[in-house]
Amino acid sequence: MPKVWTSKDKLRIVLEGIKGKTVPDICREYGIVQSMYYRWRDQFLKNAESIFSDTTSKKETKLERENNQLKQIIAEQALELKKML
């Protein structure tokens, strides 16, 4: 049965290569083929920018959603006040 690699496993393995350990040594140690290592490395490099930008954009998205909800509540309450007057 093939091993299921977690994202943490893949990251640890890729970082070993980035830090200078040879790919053949890494592959031998973990029992993976070089094409798998290079696929994981390429995925890591392709998505590296999101590591730094996702946190901010997720926070911004959440704040925008909360802001819109608050604006909706204020608008509804303003209409209620108008009806009462």
PyMOL CGO cylinders between C-alpha atoms (Angstrom):
from pymol import cmd
from pymol.cgo import CYLINDER

trace = [
    CYLINDER, 0.00, 0.00, 0.00, 1.54, 3.36, -1.00, 0.3, 1, 1, 1, 1, 1, 1,
    CYLINDER, 1.54, 3.36, -1.00, 2.32, 5.89, 1.73, 0.3, 1, 1, 1, 1, 1, 1,
    CYLINDER, 2.32, 5.89, 1.73, 0.03, 8.88, 1.97, 0.3, 1, 1, 1, 1, 1, 1,
    CYLINDER, 0.03, 8.88, 1.97, 2.15, 12.00, 2.38, 0.3, 1, 1, 1, 1, 1, 1,
    CYLINDER, 2.15, 12.00, 2.38, 0.70, 14.87, 4.41, 0.3, 1, 1, 1, 1, 1, 1,
    CYLINDER, 0.70, 14.87, 4.41, 1.29, 18.45, 3.40, 0.3, 1, 1, 1, 1, 1, 1,
    CYLINDER, 1.29, 18.45, 3.40, 3.67, 18.79, 6.37, 0.3, 1, 1, 1, 1, 1, 1,
    CYLINDER, 3.67, 18.79, 6.37, 5.65, 15.76, 5.18, 0.3, 1, 1, 1, 1, 1, 1,
    CYLINDER, 5.65, 15.76, 5.18, 5.92, 17.17, 1.67, 0.3, 1, 1, 1, 1, 1, 1,
    CYLINDER, 5.92, 17.17, 1.67, 7.01, 20.56, 2.97, 0.3, 1, 1, 1, 1, 1, 1,
    CYLINDER, 7.01, 20.56, 2.97, 9.68, 19.04, 5.21, 0.3, 1, 1, 1, 1, 1, 1,
    CYLINDER, 9.68, 19.04, 5.21, 11.02, 16.94, 2.33, 0.3, 1, 1, 1, 1, 1, 1,
    CYLINDER, 11.02, 16.94, 2.33, 11.07, 19.85, -0.13, 0.3, 1, 1, 1, 1, 1, 1,
    CYLINDER, 11.07, 19.85, -0.13, 12.77, 22.13, 2.38, 0.3, 1, 1, 1, 1, 1, 1,
    CYLINDER, 12.77, 22.13, 2.38, 15.53, 19.58, 2.86, 0.3, 1, 1, 1, 1, 1, 1,
    CYLINDER, 15.53, 19.58, 2.86, 16.31, 19.89, -0.84, 0.3, 1, 1, 1, 1, 1, 1,
    CYLINDER, 16.31, 19.89, -0.84, 16.11, 23.66, -0.80, 0.3, 1, 1, 1, 1, 1, 1,
    CYLINDER, 16.11, 23.66, -0.80, 18.53, 23.71, 2.14, 0.3, 1, 1, 1, 1, 1, 1,
    CYLINDER, 18.53, 23.71, 2.14, 21.07, 21.78, 0.09, 0.3, 1, 1, 1, 1, 1, 1,
    CYLINDER, 21.07, 21.78, 0.09, 20.56, 18.08, 0.67, 0.3, 1, 1, 1, 1, 1, 1,
    CYLINDER, 20.56, 18.08, 0.67, 20.88, 16.19, -2.62, 0.3, 1, 1, 1, 1, 1, 1,
    CYLINDER, 20.88, 16.19, -2.62, 17.70, 15.03, -4.31, 0.3, 1, 1, 1, 1, 1, 1,
    CYLINDER, 17.70, 15.03, -4.31, 18.93, 11.42, -4.73, 0.3, 1, 1, 1, 1, 1, 1,
    CYLINDER, 18.93, 11.42, -4.73, 19.69, 11.27, -0.98, 0.3, 1, 1, 1, 1, 1, 1,
    CYLINDER, 19.69, 11.27, -0.98, 16.26, 12.67, -0.11, 0.3, 1, 1, 1, 1, 1, 1,
    CYLINDER, 16.26, 12.67, -0.11, 14.49, 10.25, -2.42, 0.3, 1, 1, 1, 1, 1, 1,
    CYLINDER, 14.49, 10.25, -2.42, 16.41, 7.28, -1.08, 0.3, 1, 1, 1, 1, 1, 1,
    CYLINDER, 16.41, 7.28, -1.08, 15.71, 8.29, 2.54, 0.3, 1, 1, 1, 1, 1, 1,
    CYLINDER, 15.71, 8.29, 2.54, 11.96, 8.72, 2.02, 0.3, 1, 1, 1, 1, 1, 1,
    CYLINDER, 11.96, 8.72, 2.02, 11.43, 6.08, -0.63, 0.3, 1, 1, 1, 1, 1, 1,
    CYLINDER, 11.43, 6.08, -0.63, 10.13, 8.45, -3.29, 0.3, 1, 1, 1, 1, 1, 1,
    CYLINDER, 10.13, 8.45, -3.29, 11.05, 8.93, -6.93, 0.3, 1, 1, 1, 1, 1, 1,
    CYLINDER, 11.05, 8.93, -6.93, 12.78, 12.09, -8.08, 0.3, 1, 1, 1, 1, 1, 1,
    CYLINDER, 12.78, 12.09, -8.08, 9.84, 13.12, -10.26, 0.3, 1, 1, 1, 1, 1, 1,
    CYLINDER, 9.84, 13.12, -10.26, 7.64, 13.17, -7.14, 0.3, 1, 1, 1, 1, 1, 1,
    CYLINDER, 7.64, 13.17, -7.14, 10.15, 15.34, -5.29, 0.3, 1, 1, 1, 1, 1, 1,
    CYLINDER, 10.15, 15.34, -5.29, 10.38, 17.78, -8.20, 0.3, 1, 1, 1, 1, 1, 1,
    CYLINDER, 10.38, 17.78, -8.20, 6.57, 17.90, -8.53, 0.3, 1, 1, 1, 1, 1, 1,
    CYLINDER, 6.57, 17.90, -8.53, 6.25, 18.80, -4.84, 0.3, 1, 1, 1, 1, 1, 1,
    CYLINDER, 6.25, 18.80, -4.84, 9.06, 21.35, -5.12, 0.3, 1, 1, 1, 1, 1, 1,
    CYLINDER, 9.06, 21.35, -5.12, 7.45, 22.96, -8.16, 0.3, 1, 1, 1, 1, 1, 1,
    CYLINDER, 7.45, 22.96, -8.16, 4.08, 23.15, -6.35, 0.3, 1, 1, 1, 1, 1, 1,
    CYLINDER, 4.08, 23.15, -6.35, 5.80, 24.75, -3.38, 0.3, 1, 1, 1, 1, 1, 1,
    CYLINDER, 5.80, 24.75, -3.38, 7.59, 27.33, -5.51, 0.3, 1, 1, 1, 1, 1, 1,
    CYLINDER, 7.59, 27.33, -5.51, 4.46, 28.07, -7.55, 0.3, 1, 1, 1, 1, 1, 1,
    CYLINDER, 4.46, 28.07, -7.55, 2.46, 28.80, -4.40, 0.3, 1, 1, 1, 1, 1, 1,
    CYLINDER, 2.46, 28.80, -4.40, 5.21, 30.43, -2.35, 0.3, 1, 1, 1, 1, 1, 1,
    CYLINDER, 5.21, 30.43, -2.35, 3.80, 33.93, -2.83, 0.3, 1, 1, 1, 1, 1, 1,
    CYLINDER, 3.80, 33.93, -2.83, 0.48, 32.91, -1.28, 0.3, 1, 1, 1, 1, 1, 1,
    CYLINDER, 0.48, 32.91, -1.28, 2.28, 31.95, 1.92, 0.3, 1, 1, 1, 1, 1, 1,
    CYLINDER, 2.28, 31.95, 1.92, 2.80, 35.63, 2.63, 0.3, 1, 1, 1, 1, 1, 1,
    CYLINDER, 2.80, 35.63, 2.63, -0.28, 37.17, 1.05, 0.3, 1, 1, 1, 1, 1, 1,
    CYLINDER, -0.28, 37.17, 1.05, -3.10, 34.76, 1.97, 0.3, 1, 1, 1, 1, 1, 1,
    CYLINDER, -3.10, 34.76, 1.97, -3.12, 35.68, 5.65, 0.3, 1, 1, 1, 1, 1, 1,
    CYLINDER, -3.12, 35.68, 5.65, -3.69, 39.34, 4.90, 0.3, 1, 1, 1, 1, 1, 1,
    CYLINDER, -3.69, 39.34, 4.90, -6.29, 38.75, 2.21, 0.3, 1, 1, 1, 1, 1, 1,
    CYLINDER, -6.29, 38.75, 2.21, -8.24, 36.32, 4.41, 0.3, 1, 1, 1, 1, 1, 1,
    CYLINDER, -8.24, 36.32, 4.41, -8.29, 38.89, 7.19, 0.3, 1, 1, 1, 1, 1, 1,
    CYLINDER, -8.29, 38.89, 7.19, -9.33, 41.62, 4.77, 0.3, 1, 1, 1, 1, 1, 1,
    CYLINDER, -9.33, 41.62, 4.77, -12.08, 39.44, 3.32, 0.3, 1, 1, 1, 1, 1, 1,
    CYLINDER, -12.08, 39.44, 3.32, -13.40, 38.66, 6.80, 0.3, 1, 1, 1, 1, 1, 1,
    CYLINDER, -13.40, 38.66, 6.80, -13.34, 42.34, 7.78, 0.3, 1, 1, 1, 1, 1, 1,
    CYLINDER, -13.34, 42.34, 7.78, -15.11, 43.34, 4.58, 0.3, 1, 1, 1, 1, 1, 1,
    CYLINDER, -15.11, 43.34, 4.58, -17.82, 40.76, 5.22, 0.3, 1, 1, 1, 1, 1, 1,
    CYLINDER, -17.82, 40.76, 5.22, -18.29, 41.97, 8.80, 0.3, 1, 1, 1, 1, 1, 1,
    CYLINDER, -18.29, 41.97, 8.80, -18.36, 45.58, 7.60, 0.3, 1, 1, 1, 1, 1, 1,
    CYLINDER, -18.36, 45.58, 7.60, -21.08, 44.79, 5.06, 0.3, 1, 1, 1, 1, 1, 1,
    CYLINDER, -21.08, 44.79, 5.06, -23.12, 43.00, 7.71, 0.3, 1, 1, 1, 1, 1, 1,
    CYLINDER, -23.12, 43.00, 7.71, -22.87, 45.99, 10.02, 0.3, 1, 1, 1, 1, 1, 1,
    CYLINDER, -22.87, 45.99, 10.02, -23.87, 48.36, 7.21, 0.3, 1, 1, 1, 1, 1, 1,
    CYLINDER, -23.87, 48.36, 7.21, -26.91, 46.16, 6.54, 0.3, 1, 1, 1, 1, 1, 1,
    CYLINDER, -26.91, 46.16, 6.54, -27.91, 46.26, 10.22, 0.3, 1, 1, 1, 1, 1, 1,
    CYLINDER, -27.91, 46.26, 10.22, -27.56, 50.06, 10.30, 0.3, 1, 1, 1, 1, 1, 1,
    CYLINDER, -27.56, 50.06, 10.30, -29.64, 50.41, 7.14, 0.3, 1, 1, 1, 1, 1, 1,
    CYLINDER, -29.64, 50.41, 7.14, -32.37, 48.18, 8.56, 0.3, 1, 1, 1, 1, 1, 1,
    CYLINDER, -32.37, 48.18, 8.56, -32.44, 50.11, 11.83, 0.3, 1, 1, 1, 1, 1, 1,
    CYLINDER, -32.44, 50.11, 11.83, -32.56, 53.44, 9.97, 0.3, 1, 1, 1, 1, 1, 1,
    CYLINDER, -32.56, 53.44, 9.97, -35.62, 52.17, 8.08, 0.3, 1, 1, 1, 1, 1, 1,
    CYLINDER, -35.62, 52.17, 8.08, -37.25, 51.08, 11.34, 0.3, 1, 1, 1, 1, 1, 1,
    CYLINDER, -37.25, 51.08, 11.34, -36.67, 54.55, 12.80, 0.3, 1, 1, 1, 1, 1, 1,
    CYLINDER, -36.67, 54.55, 12.80, -38.15, 56.16, 9.72, 0.3, 1, 1, 1, 1, 1, 1,
    CYLINDER, -38.15, 56.16, 9.72, -41.27, 54.02, 10.03, 0.3, 1, 1, 1, 1, 1, 1,
    CYLINDER, -41.27, 54.02, 10.03, -41.65, 54.97, 13.70, 0.3, 1, 1, 1, 1, 1, 1,
    CYLINDER, -41.65, 54.97, 13.70, -41.48, 58.69, 12.96, 0.3, 1, 1, 1, 1, 1, 1,
]
cmd.load_cgo(trace, "trace")
